Amino acid sequence: MFGKETITVQKRTLVDFRRMKAKGEPVAWITAYDFPLAQCAEAAGVDMILVGDSGGMVQLGYQTTNPVTMDEMITLSKAVRIGAPGTFIVGDMPQGAYEVSKEEAIRSALRFVKEAGCDAVKCEGGRRIVDQVKAMVDAGILVIGHLGLTPQSTASFGGYRVQGKTVASFEETMDDALALQEAGIFALLLEAMPSEPAAKIARKLKIPVYGIGAGDDMDGQLIIMHDLLGLYSRFRPWFAKCYVPQAAGRYAKHIQSSPDLRKLGREERADGLGFIAREAVSIYVDEVRSKVFPGAGYSYPIKPEELEALKHSKYWG
């Protein structure tokens, strides 16, 4: 696909993710919301795909993730599953799909599994949703938690703000993480936290802890596809890297090496954006697995006095 042999790997399982944490092998996952970019992600060999409610912003044009509905998420998830049949796919529970009751949480999660073919679901929140999380787990559904900067709840944070920089914020996140682990999540996503407090949480928990803007010392990294490709014009988070400049060099060499561009397009479909997207994701995957990304350049800093204050937390030792 797209002019290069696809990377054929067996679909990841819960056992694989636990083994990778134990061996220190970082998991590389990415968001996707449609058929063609899901194809690119699978061809590049990602470990997981998240059909994020961020698709409401980058794909559907909403100002925030809050308006996204379950029906929209199911439609996006179906397209991703068709595009990436051999990849572990996580459906993101939109706001309003799980908060009201345990029954509603189970019903929504089962829609992701039964209608869209997702392997797991993700939901935002800590102790306030442990009953719903436990209910979904008891129903046989794999659940990933999401703490730190949780976009559905930005109003309660006063906007998109880095989390975990104070003792109160760090301890609240740790308490939530431990409660979610006890409720049965199989992995946790931390968003927008400096490396030092995020690493403390990752080492405290027995389950895999992944980061999106949470520094190097995680069990894996997540990135938004439209940030990686530079497709979203409204803003780009500090921690998001665009890989198109690196992929463009590969594309130029690829095109220059072909004697017949029309044949390259007709027979291999490797003369355009699909090739560039696949290469960009592939470079990202390589950088995650080699622990090049995110590095200091794509991690949130913390002031020395803030870090010193955190060392007085009951969880720091």
C-alpha positions in Angstrom: 0.0 0.0 0.0 1.2 3.5 -0.9 4.3 2.3 -2.6 5.9 0.3 0.2 5.4 -3.1 1.7 3.0 -2.8 4.6 4.2 -3.8 8.0 2.4 -7.0 8.9 2.1 -7.6 12.6 -0.3 -9.7 14.6 -3.0 -7.6 16.3 -2.0 -6.5 19.8 -3.7 -8.0 22.8 -4.0 -7.1 26.5 -1.2 -9.6 27.1 1.0 -7.8 24.6 0.5 -4.5 26.3 1.4 -5.9 29.7 4.5 -7.6 28.3 5.6 -4.4 26.6 5.4 -2.5 29.9 7.4 -5.2 31.7 10.1 -5.2 29.0 10.2 -1.4 28.7 9.0 -1.5 25.0 7.1 1.7 24.3 3.6 1.5 22.7 3.1 3.8 19.7 -0.6 4.7 19.2 -2.3 7.4 17.2 -5.8 8.8 16.6 -7.7 8.2 13.4 -11.3 9.0 12.4 -11.7 7.8 8.9 -11.0 5.0 6.5 -7.9 6.4 4.6 -6.0 7.6 7.6 -6.7 4.4 9.5 -5.2 2.5 6.5 -2.1 4.7 6.8 -1.8 4.1 10.5 -2.1 0.3 10.1 0.3 0.3 7.2 2.8 2.1 9.4 2.6 -0.5 12.1 1.1 1.4 15.0 0.2 -0.7 18.1 -3.2 0.9 18.7 -5.6 3.4 17.2 -7.8 5.7 19.3 -10.9 6.9 17.6 -10.9 10.0 19.8 -13.7 12.4 20.5 -11.1 14.9 19.3 -12.5 13.9 15.9 -15.4 16.3 16.7 -12.9 19.1 16.4 -10.4 18.0 13.8 -12.8 16.1 11.6 -16.2 17.5 12.2 -15.2 21.1 12.9 -16.7 21.6 16.4 -15.0 24.2 18.6 -14.7 21.6 21.5 -15.2 17.9 22.0 -18.4 18.5 24.1 -21.0 18.4 21.2 -19.8 15.0 20.0 -22.5 12.3 20.1 -22.4 8.5 20.4 -23.9 8.1 16.9 -21.1 10.3 15.5 -18.5 8.3 17.4 -19.9 5.0 16.1 -19.8 6.2 12.5 -16.2 7.3 12.8 -15.2 4.1 14.6 -16.8 1.9 11.9 -14.8 3.7 9.2 -11.5 3.2 11.2 -12.2 -0.5 11.8 -12.7 -1.0 8.1 -9.5 0.8 7.3 -7.5 -1.0 10.0 -8.9 -4.5 10.4 -5.7 -5.8 12.0 -5.1 -3.1 14.6 -6.2 -2.8 18.3 -8.8 0.0 18.2 -10.1 2.0 21.1 -13.4 3.9 21.0 -13.5 7.2 22.9 -16.6 7.6 25.1 -18.0 11.1 24.4 -19.4 13.4 27.1 -22.8 12.2 28.1 -22.3 8.6 27.1 -21.3 7.2 30.5 -21.7 9.8 33.3 -25.4 9.4 34.0 -25.5 5.7 35.2 -23.7 2.4 35.1 -26.3 1.1 32.8 -25.8 3.9 30.3 -22.0 3.4 30.4 -22.4 -0.3 29.6 -24.9 0.4 26.9 -22.6 3.0 25.2 -19.5 0.8 25.6 -21.2 -2.2 24.1 -22.2 -0.1 21.0 -18.5 0.5 20.4 -17.8 -3.2 20.6 -20.8 -4.6 18.8 -21.5 -2.0 16.2 -18.0 -0.6 15.4 -15.8 -3.6 16.3 -13.7 -1.7 18.8 -11.4 -3.7 21.1 -11.7 -1.3 24.1 -13.1 2.0 25.2 -11.6 5.1 26.8 -13.3 7.4 29.2 -12.3 10.6 31.1 -12.4 11.1 34.8 -11.3 9.5 38.0 -13.0 8.6 41.3 -16.3 10.2 40.1 -16.7 7.5 37.5 -15.3 4.4 39.2 -18.7 2.8 39.5 -19.3 3.1 35.8 -15.8 1.9 35.0 -16.2 -1.2 37.2 -19.6 -1.9 35.7 -18.1 -1.8 32.2 -15.2 -4.0 33.2 -17.6 -6.5 34.9 -19.5 -6.6 31.6 -16.4 -7.9 29.9 -15.3 -4.6 28.3 -11.7 -3.5 28.2 -11.4 0.1 29.5 -8.6 2.7 29.4 -8.7 5.6 31.8 -7.8 9.2 31.0 -6.5 11.7 33.6 -4.6 15.0 33.6 -5.9 17.5 31.2 -9.3 15.9 30.2 -10.7 17.9 27.4 -14.4 17.2 28.3 -13.8 18.9 31.6 -11.7 21.9 30.7 -14.2 24.3 32.1 -13.5 22.9 35.6 -9.7 23.5 35.0 -10.3 27.1 33.7 -9.2 26.1 30.2 -6.5 24.0 28.7 -4.0 24.0 31.5 -1.1 21.7 32.3 -1.9 19.4 35.3 0.1 17.9 38.1 2.4 20.9 38.8 1.1 21.4 42.3 1.0 19.0 45.2 -2.8 19.2 45.3 -3.1 18.5 41.5 -0.5 15.7 41.6 -2.1 13.9 44.6 -5.6 14.2 43.2 -4.4 12.7 39.9 -2.6 9.9 41.8 -5.7 9.2 43.9 -7.8 9.0 40.8 -5.3 6.8 39.0 -5.2 4.3 41.9 -9.0 4.3 42.1 -9.3 3.6 38.4 -6.7 0.8 38.6 -8.7 -0.8 41.4 -11.8 -0.5 39.3 -10.2 -2.6 36.6 -8.9 -0.4 33.8 -6.2 -2.1 31.8 -4.3 1.0 31.0 -4.2 4.8 31.8 -3.6 7.8 29.5 -2.1 10.9 31.1 -2.5 14.2 29.2 -0.5 17.4 29.6 1.6 16.8 32.6 5.3 17.6 33.2 7.5 14.5 32.9 8.5 14.2 36.6 5.0 13.9 38.2 3.7 11.8 35.2 6.6 9.4 35.7 5.8 9.0 39.4 2.3 8.0 38.5 3.5 5.6 35.8 5.9 3.9 38.2 3.3 3.7 41.0 0.7 1.8 38.9 1.0 -1.8 37.8 -0.9 -1.2 34.6 0.5 0.4 31.5 0.5 4.2 31.6 0.7 6.1 28.3 1.2 9.8 27.7 0.1 12.5 25.4 2.1 15.4 26.4 3.3 13.7 29.6 7.0 13.4 28.9 9.4 10.5 28.1 9.1 8.2 31.0 5.8 6.6 30.0 4.9 3.1 28.7 3.9 4.5 25.4 2.9 7.7 23.5 -0.2 8.9 21.8 -0.5 11.7 19.2 -3.4 13.2 17.3 -3.2 12.3 13.6 -4.2 15.8 12.5 -1.4 17.3 14.6 1.1 14.8 13.2 0.1 15.7 9.7 -0.4 19.5 10.3 -4.1 19.2 9.2 -5.6 21.2 12.0 -5.2 24.9 11.7 -6.8 26.3 14.8 -4.0 25.4 17.2 -1.3 22.8 17.9 -0.5 21.7 21.5 3.1 22.3 22.7 3.7 18.6 22.9 2.5 17.8 19.3 5.1 17.3 16.6 4.3 17.5 12.9 6.2 14.8 10.9 5.4 16.0 7.4 8.8 17.8 7.0 10.6 14.5 7.6 8.2 12.5 5.4 8.5 15.1 2.6 12.1 14.1 2.1 11.2 10.5 1.7 8.4 11.4 -0.7 10.7 13.5 -2.9 13.2 10.6 -3.2 10.3 8.2 -3.9 8.9 10.3 -6.7 12.3 11.0 -8.2 13.1 7.3 -8.4 10.0 6.5 -10.4 10.3 6.6 -14.2 6.5 6.6 -14.7 4.4 8.8 -12.3 1.2 7.8 -13.9 1.9 4.1 -13.3 2.9 4.9 -9.7 -0.4 6.5 -9.2 -2.6 4.0 -11.0 -1.1 0.8 -9.9 0.4 1.6 -6.5 -1.6 4.6 -5.4 1.7 5.9 -4.2 2.0 9.3 -5.8 0.2 11.5 -3.3 -0.9 12.3 0.3 -1.5 8.7 1.3 2.2 7.9 0.8 3.2 11.1 2.8 0.8 10.3 5.6 2.0 6.7 5.9 5.6 7.8 6.0 4.9 10.4 8.6 3.2 7.9 10.9 6.0 5.4 10.3 8.6 8.0 11.4 6.6 8.7 14.5 6.3 5.0 15.3 10.1 4.6 14.9 10.8 7.7 17.1 8.5 6.4 19.9 10.0 2.9 19.9 13.6 4.3 19.9 12.5 6.8 22.6 13.5 9.8 20.5 10.0 11.3 20.8 8.8 13.2 22.7 12.1 14.3 24.2 12.5 17.6 26.0 11.4 19.6 23.0 7.9 18.2 23.1 7.4 17.9 26.9 6.1 20.4 29.4 8.8 22.0 31.6 8.4 22.4 35.3 10.0 25.2 37.4 12.6 24.1 40.0 10.5 25.5 42.8 7.4 23.6 41.6 9.4 20.4 41.4 10.8 21.0 44.9 7.3 21.5 46.3 6.1 18.2 44.7 8.8 16.3 46.6 6.8 17.0 49.8 3.9 15.0 48.5 3.0 11.8 50.3 3.3 10.0 47.0 6.7 11.3 45.9 9.0 8.9 47.9 
